[in-house]
């Protein structure tokens, strides 16, 4: 890791007009070449696969319109290979910039990787849907990606709240499932989707409370409790589904949250329908993310919480009740995931079904890690994963060159690379998974 | 990241006793209520560790005897030792789980709900209905898992127990693998992925190669070990080289394996000709594990292999140098490193052994029961195996017994389905058992059984007092 050879450089060789004064060695940061090299590799891949891998003469048609748009945007079609070439040139330029800033030991900002990623994904899309005529429009793709990432965002926020306070939460999956279950049942029983939206967090809270009791009060290993709670919730909901819900069909109807378009924002072309013609759940998600980002780092609650997760002894010394804080926030986290679970039933407009959370809780965990225990980052990762999932679905129906299964692996592979320190460096809260005796 | 977090397995006391060692001489009175939420463990801090309050403890168990002298007799202490033992704890946990399962079964039953509707008119109906459905459910569970009394032929009558053996085989294999990891302090959630990889390799070796009997079987078994070990190697080497947390890596690898299997099953090379649903060709008869109880039963050689593997794991962990290193790392990785153990290499070995054993679970599925590779080949064995290893306290014998129990639950659940309409109540039983097992103070609080730590201290003080008495007499 420490390449002192390249890091320590002697000052310039002495000029002829004076004695050599051995000044202090200039300490330079080691070259951080990981990102530029990765960019170079990705660019190469784009050139080989997307530029030369596409048949000459194909065109790629992007359709931007959604039927309810205020302004109707026309489709635009680009010739595939030239478009991919242009994008590859942009990527090559960005790679050079990345190398340059690495050589100057500048920190790579946010915009360079984002632009690079966007260009790469665009060129990928240009290649994938080349020559295909499909009903997929860009707004539909984005909307579906956002929709797929809703449970991921909620789950990641749960993980974040729990882990920041020092409790490892592997039970996000179970909390989502419990929320989906109770949300559906309450909504069906009351005949209103909004009742389901109130009930879903309660189910998540219940699971969160179990996690808190066993992990904080009874000092059971957090991961064990999490794993077991997942099995418990799966068993309980599946059992109730095949007994109670089967015999009382009225308790498990498909109810859907109505969409609440925001008047002006919803009319913005492309992003309007994607972001602002959504249900209350999605608006709650926006509020949650913004709220957490602010509260976590700028409020007393956030500070105390982070103290419990980083250094519980110190927190105790200044009078914070560590275990009480942990229990409360774990339950709060459960409520968040329970609300996210409502996505599967009342946001999608589906009746409850066995194991319908389908591993989303684990991707949420991955998103949280990739986002470095930070709301902003976690949301970005969750959106990326949602996009990958939607792309995989789209490609499954379009008979494209990339198998959808491989695409579905991407979130998990990225997470492995991240925890192995190959993509950025992630650091968990120092005291997560520990027990505290006050 | 420092992954030296206390992923301590269930084998040593830490969670059990360190946890409430000081509070529970008051013998379960304090933690009587599980969810007081905010009022955590206040009572312990000050007084308790200093003195073992011998006076209060013996009065507790209402055994009546030995309350006159200040210290209890040997018999009382022996009784207390039994009551505080981990075996009793396991049995009590299972009983509690059965109780909770019974509540669930009763509450979701239509007849019971009907009877509850006129409870105040005829309460006896409610209890009769509850008794009826619960007893029928558990009787069905037993008959589906152990012995079918209603069968017309003896062959049919013992069919359930053989099904239990078959179902427990993969659980034992994978549970053993996880147990090795737990004892080395590695929390391997990746059995599911390792089983999938093992079954992929075993299936490929089974249907793509054509070899003489014996050799083919061995090669397919070897393939399964190799596949699982490969999937264990990745988190092992990542932990050793980069410190990546194995919990996260193994969770992620599970999903990579799921989608990888899904991808393979879309390939022509892995498609069984003439079938529409994705499945591989059936493996050669030469690669199948022979049925050991004759053609009427599905119990295969894998079960014997699982028992052999349990013996092997026992030898590895208790008798070999490598096992000693593993255990040392599990107890304290820093101390182990200081003592000259190459912990990085051991992490890789542990994960590969765990993966190899889980891979054998995959071979039991492919070569023993299923014969073809499908996307659901691993079922939920990988996750169930975690509960098996936990219930078995990461010991080989315990894992075998726990595997048999959960295999029996799994086999019996299908018979139970005729009463409860669902196989899933078994999942609830399983998870509740493990939750209770993992939280000894909770079970002790419910049953008012003594804390082992308190009993140990009591024993020490009693012995000291007795010796003092002897000296007194001798003088």
Boltz contact constraints between the chains, C-beta under 6 A:
constraints:
  - contact:
      token1: [A, 213]
      token2: [B, 34]
      max_distance: 6.0
  - contact:
      token1: [A, 213]
      token2: [B, 35]
      max_distance: 6.0
  - contact:
      token1: [A, 214]
      token2: [B, 439]
      max_distance: 6.0
  - contact:
      token1: [A, 217]
      token2: [B, 40]
      max_distance: 6.0
  - contact:
      token1: [A, 218]
      token2: [B, 439]
      max_distance: 6.0
  - contact:
      token1: [A, 218]
      token2: [B, 441]
      max_distance: 6.0
  - contact:
      token1: [A, 218]
      token2: [B, 442]
      max_distance: 6.0
  - contact:
      token1: [A, 219]
      token2: [B, 15]
      max_distance: 6.0
  - contact:
      token1: [A, 219]
      token2: [B, 19]
      max_distance: 6.0
  - contact:
      token1: [A, 220]
      token2: [B, 438]
      max_distance: 6.0
  - contact:
      token1: [A, 220]
      token2: [B, 439]
      max_distance: 6.0
  - contact:
      token1: [A, 223]
      token2: [B, 187]
      max_distance: 6.0
  - contact:
      token1: [A, 223]
      token2: [B, 247]
      max_distance: 6.0
  - contact:
      token1: [A, 224]
      token2: [B, 438]
      max_distance: 6.0
  - contact:
      token1: [A, 227]
      token2: [B, 386]
      max_distance: 6.0
  - contact:
      token1: [A, 228]
      token2: [B, 431]
      max_distance: 6.0
  - contact:
      token1: [A, 228]
      token2: [B, 434]
      max_distance: 6.0
  - contact:
      token1: [A, 228]
      token2: [B, 435]
      max_distance: 6.0
  - contact:
      token1: [A, 231]
      token2: [B, 427]
      max_distance: 6.0
  - contact:
      token1: [A, 231]
      token2: [B, 431]
      max_distance: 6.0
  - contact:
      token1: [A, 232]
      token2: [B, 431]
      max_distance: 6.0
  - contact:
      token1: [A, 234]
      token2: [B, 427]
      max_distance: 6.0
  - contact:
      token1: [A, 235]
      token2: [B, 424]
      max_distance: 6.0
  - contact:
      token1: [A, 235]
      token2: [B, 427]
      max_distance: 6.0
  - contact:
      token1: [A, 235]
      token2: [B, 428]
      max_distance: 6.0
  - contact:
      token1: [A, 236]
      token2: [B, 428]
      max_distance: 6.0
  - contact:
      token1: [A, 238]
      token2: [B, 424]
      max_distance: 6.0
  - contact:
      token1: [A, 239]
      token2: [B, 422]
      max_distance: 6.0
  - contact:
      token1: [A, 239]
      token2: [B, 424]
      max_distance: 6.0
  - contact:
      token1: [A, 239]
      token2: [B, 425]
      max_distance: 6.0
  - contact:
      token1: [A, 242]
      token2: [B, 421]
      max_distance: 6.0
  - contact:
      token1: [A, 242]
      token2: [B, 422]
      max_distance: 6.0
  - contact:
      token1: [A, 243]
      token2: [B, 108]
      max_distance: 6.0
  - contact:
      token1: [A, 243]
      token2: [B, 421]
      max_distance: 6.0
  - contact:
      token1: [A, 243]
      token2: [B, 422]
      max_distance: 6.0
  - contact:
      token1: [A, 244]
      token2: [B, 108]
      max_distance: 6.0
  - contact:
      token1: [A, 247]
      token2: [B, 110]
      max_distance: 6.0
  - contact:
      token1: [A, 323]
      token2: [B, 40]
      max_distance: 6.0
  - contact:
      token1: [A, 324]
      token2: [B, 38]
      max_distance: 6.0
  - contact:
      token1: [A, 327]
      token2: [B, 37]
      max_distance: 6.0
  - contact:
      token1: [A, 362]
      token2: [B, 251]
      max_distance: 6.0
  - contact:
      token1: [A, 403]
      token2: [B, 263]
      max_distance: 6.0
  - contact:
      token1: [A, 405]
      token2: [B, 259]
      max_distance: 6.0
  - contact:
      token1: [A, 405]
      token2: [B, 262]
      max_distance: 6.0
  - contact:
      token1: [A, 405]
      token2: [B, 263]
      max_distance: 6.0
  - contact:
      token1: [A, 406]
      token2: [B, 263]
      max_distance: 6.0
  - contact:
      token1: [A, 408]
      token2: [B, 259]
      max_distance: 6.0
  - contact:
      token1: [A, 409]
      token2: [B, 256]
      max_distance: 6.0
  - contact:
      token1: [A, 409]
      token2: [B, 259]
      max_distance: 6.0
  - contact:
      token1: [A, 412]
      token2: [B, 252]
      max_distance: 6.0
  - contact:
      token1: [A, 412]
      token2: [B, 255]
      max_distance: 6.0
  - contact:
      token1: [A, 412]
      token2: [B, 256]
      max_distance: 6.0
  - contact:
      token1: [A, 415]
      token2: [B, 252]
      max_distance: 6.0
  - contact:
      token1: [A, 416]
      token2: [B, 249]
      max_distance: 6.0
  - contact:
      token1: [A, 416]
      token2: [B, 252]
      max_distance: 6.0
  - contact:
      token1: [A, 419]
      token2: [B, 244]
      max_distance: 6.0
  - contact:
      token1: [A, 419]
      token2: [B, 245]
      max_distance: 6.0
  - contact:
      token1: [A, 419]
      token2: [B, 248]
      max_distance: 6.0
  - contact:
      token1: [A, 420]
      token2: [B, 238]
      max_distance: 6.0
  - contact:
      token1: [A, 420]
      token2: [B, 242]
      max_distance: 6.0
  - contact:
      token1: [A, 420]
      token2: [B, 244]
      max_distance: 6.0
  - contact:
      token1: [A, 421]
      token2: [B, 242]
      max_distance: 6.0
  - contact:
      token1: [A, 427]
      token2: [B, 1]
      max_distance: 6.0
  - contact:
      token1: [A, 428]
      token2: [B, 1]
      max_distance: 6.0
  - contact:
      token1: [A, 433]
      token2: [B, 5]
      max_distance: 6.0
